[in-house]
């Protein structure tokens, strides 16, 4: 009888341990996606230079996570991933606010560019933080309206999920292209990319273990591939004499 009770207690302890680990993993998932941007945020704050960071990363992430939130209304995946989307949107707004502040303080020309100019040449290169908020509102409201109308269509909901995760999978692409264009990774936080790599590997394993929708797993694998490519650029351009002089 005593051994039976002891076994039951042991199983209960193991169950509690797994429950605690699962809760910790969920907490890491919620905030972990935003943590890689802390080193980049601090670097911009310290150097007052945004040249090495592509703000189009913010565009990709906010669009992807707005679509993910809409996807949740059609296909209820884990609340953890929903909260992660909200945290990421807030983090990207903070990054944009800092970039706008730094760029405006360094701006020499009196000419400003705003979303109301309707000039495609300066898309996502506006001077006011409020311009980005206007764009996000103009993007979110029609998408939410269409989602509400087509919420009963499983084809639409699945397509929305793939579109959301495809956008997120391309997260590192703007940074990769900027590095390629500059032939340099100067100004980009390597810590940010290493944290991307760690986080993307963790969440890909999380998606697989929790049997999340296929869209999430494919997204994670694609992000790991892009992260590896950017890390390769870091090694490649460090050998570039021009980069050494900068």
C-alpha positions in Angstrom: 0.0 0.0 0.0 2.8 2.4 0.9 4.7 1.6 -2.3 1.5 2.3 -4.3 1.1 5.6 -2.6 4.7 6.4 -3.2 4.4 5.6 -6.9 1.3 7.8 -7.1 3.1 10.7 -5.4 6.1 10.2 -7.8 3.8 10.3 -10.9 2.1 13.4 -9.4 5.5 15.1 -9.0 6.5 14.2 -12.6 3.2 15.6 -13.8 3.7 18.8 -11.9 7.2 19.1 -13.3 6.0 18.7 -16.9 3.2 21.2 -16.2 5.7 23.7 -14.9 8.0 23.2 -17.9 5.1 23.6 -20.3 4.1 26.9 -18.6 7.7 28.1 -18.8 7.9 27.2 -22.4 4.7 29.1 -23.1 6.1 32.2 -21.3 9.2 32.0 -23.4 7.1 31.7 -26.6 5.1 34.8 -25.7 8.0 37.2 -25.1 10.9 35.3 -26.8 10.1 36.5 -30.2 10.5 40.1 -29.2 13.7 39.6 -27.2 16.1 39.5 -30.2 15.3 43.2 -30.8 16.5 44.4 -27.4 20.2 44.4 -28.5 19.3 46.2 -31.7 17.1 48.7 -29.8 19.9 49.4 -27.3 22.5 49.7 -30.1 20.4 52.3 -32.0 19.8 54.1 -28.7 23.5 54.2 -28.0 24.8 55.0 -31.5 21.9 57.2 -32.7 22.3 55.4 -36.0 19.6 53.3 -37.7 21.6 52.7 -40.9 22.3 49.0 -40.2 18.7 48.1 -39.3 16.0 47.6 -41.9 12.7 49.0 -40.6 11.0 46.8 -43.2 11.5 44.0 -40.7 8.9 45.9 -38.6 6.6 46.1 -41.6 6.9 42.3 -42.2 6.4 41.4 -38.6 3.4 43.7 -37.9 1.6 42.5 -41.1 2.3 38.9 -40.3 1.1 39.2 -36.7 -2.0 41.2 -37.6 -2.9 38.4 -40.0 -2.1 35.8 -37.4 -4.5 37.4 -34.9 -7.2 37.3 -37.6 -6.3 33.7 -38.4 -7.0 32.8 -34.7 -10.6 33.9 -35.1 -11.1 31.3 -37.8 -8.9 28.5 -36.4 -8.4 28.6 -32.6 -4.7 27.6 -32.1 -2.9 28.0 -28.8 -3.6 31.2 -26.9 0.2 31.4 -26.3 0.8 32.1 -30.0 -2.0 34.7 -30.0 -0.4 36.5 -27.1 3.0 36.3 -28.9 1.5 38.1 -31.9 0.3 41.0 -29.6 3.6 41.3 -27.9 5.5 41.3 -31.2 3.3 44.1 -32.6 3.9 46.3 -29.5 7.7 45.6 -29.8 7.8 46.6 -33.5 5.9 49.8 -32.7 8.6 50.6 -30.1 11.3 49.9 -32.7 9.6 52.2 -35.2 9.1 55.0 -32.7 12.8 54.9 -31.8 13.9 54.8 -35.5 11.7 57.8 -36.3 13.0 59.7 -33.3 16.7 59.1 -34.3 16.2 59.8 -38.0 14.3 63.1 -37.3 17.0 64.3 -34.9 19.7 63.6 -37.6 17.7 65.0 -40.5 19.3 67.9 -42.2 16.8 68.6 -45.0 13.6 70.4 -44.1 11.7 68.2 -46.5 9.6 65.6 -44.8 7.8 62.6 -46.2 4.4 61.5 -45.0 1.9 58.8 -46.0 -0.5 61.5 -47.1 2.0 62.4 -49.9 0.9 59.1 -51.6 4.4 58.9 -53.1 5.3 55.2 -53.6 9.1 56.0 -53.7 9.0 56.8 -49.9 6.7 53.9 -48.9 7.7 52.9 -45.3 10.3 55.7 -45.3 8.1 58.3 -43.7 9.3 60.8 -41.1 6.4 60.7 -38.6 5.6 57.7 -36.4 1.9 58.6 -36.8 2.3 57.8 -40.6 3.0 54.2 -39.7 0.1 54.0 -37.3 -2.2 55.3 -40.1 -0.9 52.6 -42.5 -1.5 49.9 -39.9 -5.0 51.1 -39.3 -5.7 51.3 -43.1 -4.4 47.7 -43.5 -6.1 46.2 -40.4 -9.6 47.4 -40.8 -10.3 46.1 -44.4 -8.6 42.8 -43.5 -10.7 42.4 -40.4 -13.9 43.2 -42.4 -13.0 40.6 -45.1 -12.2 38.1 -42.5 -15.5 38.7 -40.7 -17.4 38.1 -44.0 -15.5 34.9 -44.9 -15.0 33.4 -41.5 -17.1 30.4 -42.4 -14.9 29.6 -45.4 -12.3 27.0 -44.4 -10.4 27.7 -47.7 -10.2 31.4 -46.8 -9.1 30.7 -43.2 -6.4 28.2 -44.3 -5.2 30.7 -46.9 -5.1 33.5 -44.3 -3.0 31.2 -42.0 -0.5 30.4 -44.8 -0.3 34.1 -45.8 0.3 35.1 -42.2 3.1 32.6 -41.6 4.6 33.1 -45.1 5.0 36.8 -44.3 6.6 35.9 -40.9 8.9 33.4 -42.6 10.2 36.3 -44.7 11.1 38.2 -41.5 14.8 38.3 -42.1 14.6 38.9 -45.8 14.6 42.7 -45.7 17.8 42.6 -43.5 19.4 40.0 -45.8 18.7 42.2 -48.8 20.0 45.3 -47.1 23.2 43.5 -46.1 23.5 42.3 -49.7 23.0 45.8 -51.1 25.5 47.4 -48.7 27.9 44.6 -48.9 28.2 45.0 -45.2 26.6 44.1 -41.9 27.9 47.1 -40.1 25.2 48.6 -37.8 23.3 45.4 -37.7 23.3 43.7 -34.3 24.8 40.2 -34.6 23.3 39.4 -31.2 19.9 40.1 -32.7 20.5 37.5 -35.5 21.9 34.9 -33.0 18.8 35.4 -30.9 16.6 35.0 -34.0 18.4 31.7 -34.7 17.9 30.5 -31.1 14.3 31.6 -30.9 13.3 30.2 -34.4 14.9 26.9 -33.5 13.0 26.8 -30.2 9.7 27.7 -31.6 10.0 25.3 -34.5 10.5 22.5 -32.0 7.6 23.9 -30.0 5.3 23.8 -33.1 6.3 20.2 -33.8 5.8 19.0 -30.2 2.5 20.8 -29.8 1.2 19.6 -33.2 0.5 23.2 -34.2 -1.1 23.9 -37.6 1.3 23.0 -40.5 1.6 26.6 -41.4 3.5 27.3 -38.2 6.0 24.5 -38.7 6.8 25.5 -42.3 7.3 29.1 -41.1 9.7 28.1 -38.4 11.8 26.0 -40.8 11.9 28.9 -43.4 13.0 31.4 -40.7 15.9 29.1 -39.6 17.1 29.0 -43.2 17.1 32.8 -43.6 18.8 33.2 -40.2 21.6 30.9 -41.3 22.0 32.9 -44.5 22.3 36.2 -42.6 24.9 34.6 -40.3 26.8 33.6 -43.4 26.7 37.2 -44.6 28.3 38.3 -41.3 31.2 35.9 -41.9 31.4 36.9 -45.6 31.4 40.6 -45.3 33.9 40.6 -42.3 36.4 39.6 -44.9 35.5 42.5 -47.1 38.2 45.3 -46.8 35.5 48.0 -47.2 33.6 46.6 -44.2 36.7 46.6 -42.1 37.3 50.2 -42.8 33.7 51.3 -41.9 
